[in-house]
């Protein structure tokens, strides 16, 4: 998840350059980041399936985080498959607004 995390942080704080965005999108479209996307999917499944009747607040937090991360994964997959990458990246940023 390292490259996805770094991309997200740099995109959101505005420190990313256009060539770095293009490189990341290129890797996404060439399926070079599929292992990271699979890691994220596994993490989401763990978060959404977390169950502890003695820690209901923590369970709710994990489920909320899992739903948020699912939106992030969906947006990354949208960037990967989209012809309009700029629009897809705008949608990705909107998740964090």
N, C-alpha and C positions, 0 to 999 in steps of 0.2 A: 504494500500500500504506500510505500515511500514516495514514489513518483506522483501518484494521485494526490497525496497529502500535500506535497511540496507545491504542485501546480495550484491546488485550491487556495492555499495560504497566500501564495504570491499573487494570484489573480485577485483575491479579495482585498489585499492590502495595496494593490496597485503597483507593486514592484516588478511585475512580470513584463517582459518585452515581447513585442509582436512575434519575433522569430522564435521565442521560447513557446509561445502559444501554438504557433504553426508546427513546431517540432513535437509538442505533446499530442496535438490533434493527429499528426501524421502517424505517431506510434499507436494511437487509439485505432485509427482506421486500418492500420496494417496488422491489427490484432496482437501487437507486441506487449500490450498491457493487460491481456486477458487474465493472466495469473493474478494480477492485482485486483481486477474486477471480481474474480472468483473468491479471493480473500474477503473482499467487502461483502459479497453475497453470503458467505458463511457467517461473517460477523453479524449481519442483519438477521439471519435465521436464528442465531444464538440469542440475540437481543429480543426478538419477537417471541421466542419460545421460553424465555426465562420465566420461571414460576417458583415462587416461594410464599406460601400462605402466611408465614411469620414476618415477612418483609414486603408488605403490599405497596408501600411507597417506593421502595427500590424497584419492585416489579413494574410499577407504572412508569417510572423514569426510564427503565430499559426499553419498555414497549414504545414510549414516545421517541426515544433515541433511534430505535429500530425503524420506526415509520419515517423519521427525518432522513436517515441514511438510505432508506429505500428510494426516497425522492432524489437523493444525490446520485444513486446508482442509475436510476431511470434517466436522469439528465445526462450523465456521462454516456450512457448508451445512445441517447438522442444525438449527442455531439458526434459520436462514432458513426452513426448512420445518416446523419443529416447532410443534405447538399448545401444548406444555408448555415454554415458553421457559426457565423457571427450571431445569428438569431438564437441558435442553440446555446451558445455561450451566455448570451443575455438571460436566457431561461435558467441556466445553471446558477448564475449570480443571484437571480431573483429568489432562489430558495433560501439564501442566507440574509436577505434584506429584512 
